[in-house]
Amino acid sequence: MLLLGACGDSDAGSATFVEPTALAPQSTTSTAPTTVPPTTTTTLPPLQLTNSAKISTAGLGPVRIGMTVKEAERLTGVALVADEIGDNSCRYHVPDRGVTGVGFMVADGEVVRVDVWEGAISTLSGIGIGSTADEITELFGTKLETQTHPYDPDGQYLVLVPVDKGDADKRVIWEIDAEGLVTAFRAGRVPYVEFIEGCS
């Protein structure tokens, strides 16, 4: 069959014949379709660990003493990055976003202690970096034990010893300098919370 095409500038009565294009033969072999792997994006859960979190004998915010790292990450939407120092028996993990100035001591796969070195984190009663020893004493009174600071002869440790049986193995320890101010504090399970040099 011949195809008839009209040329736009030709006379109305003239026509041009065009050779038909041969159709390519269809392949008889089947070829698997080319698939593009789906694009995967990692969506972090909503951030649940910020500087407004409160520390207690139970832990920090939603992170509880006794949780695994994976459990803590799933609850908080925060990756807990392992420090290079230490090993599986004891190592610090630091949040990669959200809360600042804190670290979680992890021993044998469990969070056993929370350290606060700087920043805005405070206890449920509002005690944090820069609070005074007098404020702590006024709040907790006879629940406190006083210890000599191991590195500052003019400083001290104030140790909160819970009276509840469920928290009998927990402590909160505030480091107090010569001016009577909190320079760091920690909460966790005995004996880990009592380690002066952390995991080392």
C-alpha positions in Angstrom: 0.0 0.0 0.0 1.3 3.5 -0.8 0.9 6.4 1.5 -0.2 9.7 0.0 1.1 12.9 1.5 0.2 16.4 0.5 2.9 19.1 0.2 1.8 22.3 1.7 3.1 24.6 -1.1 2.1 22.3 -4.1 -0.8 22.8 -6.5 -4.0 21.4 -5.3 -4.0 18.7 -8.0 -0.5 17.4 -7.5 0.5 14.6 -5.0 3.7 13.0 -3.8 4.1 9.3 -3.2 6.1 8.2 -0.2 7.6 4.7 0.2 6.2 3.0 3.3 8.6 2.3 6.2 9.1 -1.4 6.9 8.0 -2.5 10.3 10.7 -4.1 12.4 10.0 -7.8 13.2 8.9 -8.5 16.7 11.3 -10.3 19.0 10.3 -13.9 19.8 12.3 -14.0 23.0 11.1 -12.5 26.2 13.3 -10.0 28.1 12.9 -9.3 31.8 11.7 -5.8 32.3 14.3 -3.3 33.6 13.4 -2.3 37.1 14.6 0.6 39.0 15.1 -0.1 42.7 12.8 2.0 44.9 14.4 5.0 46.5 14.6 4.4 50.2 14.7 7.3 52.6 15.3 7.0 56.3 12.7 8.9 58.2 13.5 9.5 61.8 10.7 9.3 64.3 9.7 12.6 65.9 12.4 14.1 68.2 11.5 13.2 71.8 14.8 14.1 73.5 15.5 17.8 73.8 17.1 20.2 76.3 13.7 20.4 78.0 14.0 16.8 79.2 14.3 16.2 82.9 16.7 13.8 84.7 15.8 11.6 87.6 16.9 8.3 89.2 14.8 6.7 86.4 16.8 8.2 83.5 16.6 11.2 81.2 13.3 12.0 79.5 12.0 8.9 77.8 15.3 7.1 78.2 15.1 4.8 81.2 17.9 3.1 83.1 18.0 -0.5 81.9 16.9 0.2 78.3 19.0 -1.0 75.4 20.5 1.5 73.0 18.0 0.5 70.2 15.0 0.9 72.5 16.3 4.4 73.5 16.8 5.4 69.9 13.4 4.1 68.9 11.6 6.1 71.6 13.6 9.3 71.2 14.1 9.6 67.4 17.8 10.2 68.3 20.8 8.1 67.2 23.1 7.4 70.2 26.6 7.5 68.8 29.2 5.2 70.5 32.3 6.8 71.8 35.6 5.3 70.5 36.8 4.9 74.1 35.7 1.8 75.9 34.2 -1.5 74.7 31.0 -3.5 75.0 31.4 -3.9 78.7 31.3 -0.1 79.2 31.1 2.7 76.7 29.5 6.2 76.4 26.9 7.0 73.7 26.2 10.6 72.8 23.0 11.8 71.1 23.5 13.0 67.6 20.8 15.7 67.8 18.3 17.3 70.1 19.7 17.3 73.6 23.2 18.6 74.2 25.8 18.3 76.9 24.9 14.8 78.0 26.1 11.2 77.6 24.7 7.8 78.3 26.9 5.1 79.9 26.1 1.8 78.3 27.3 -1.4 80.0 26.7 -4.9 78.6 24.1 -3.5 76.2 22.0 -1.5 78.8 21.9 2.2 79.6 23.1 2.3 83.3 23.9 6.0 83.8 23.3 9.5 82.4 25.9 12.2 82.7 25.2 16.0 82.4 28.4 17.9 81.7 26.9 21.2 80.5 23.8 22.9 79.1 20.2 23.3 80.2 19.3 19.8 81.4 17.9 19.8 85.0 16.3 17.5 87.5 12.5 17.4 87.9 13.0 19.9 90.7 15.0 22.3 88.5 18.5 21.6 89.8 21.1 21.8 87.0 24.5 23.2 86.1 25.0 26.4 88.1 22.6 25.5 90.9 23.8 25.8 94.4 24.6 23.3 97.1 22.2 25.2 99.4 19.4 24.7 96.9 20.0 20.9 96.7 20.2 20.7 100.5 17.0 22.6 101.0 15.2 20.3 98.6 16.5 16.9 99.7 17.7 17.4 103.2 18.4 14.1 105.0 18.2 12.1 101.7 21.6 13.5 100.9 25.1 12.1 101.6 28.1 14.4 101.5 31.4 13.1 100.0 34.8 14.8 99.5 35.4 15.8 95.9 38.2 13.5 94.6 39.9 16.3 92.6 38.9 19.5 94.5 39.6 19.6 98.2 37.4 22.6 98.5 34.5 20.9 96.6 32.2 18.1 97.4 29.8 15.5 96.1 26.2 15.6 97.1 24.6 12.2 96.7 20.8 11.7 96.6 20.0 8.3 98.1 16.3 7.4 97.3 14.1 6.1 100.0 11.8 4.2 97.7 12.7 0.5 97.6 12.2 0.4 93.8 15.0 3.0 93.5 17.3 1.6 96.2 20.1 0.8 93.6 19.9 4.3 92.0 21.7 7.6 92.9 21.9 11.2 91.7 25.3 12.7 92.3 26.0 16.4 92.0 29.6 17.7 91.7 30.0 20.9 93.7 33.0 23.3 93.3 34.6 25.5 95.9 32.1 28.3 95.2 29.2 25.9 96.1 28.0 25.6 92.5 27.0 22.5 90.5 29.6 21.8 87.8 28.3 18.4 86.6 25.9 15.7 87.7 24.8 12.2 86.9 22.1 9.7 87.7 22.0 6.0 87.4 22.5 2.6 88.8 25.0 1.5 91.5 27.9 0.8 91.0 28.1 2.6 87.6 26.9 5.9 88.8 29.6 5.9 91.5 32.5 5.5 89.0 34.6 8.7 89.2 36.3 8.3 85.8 33.3 7.1 83.9 34.1 3.9 82.0 37.9 4.2 82.3 
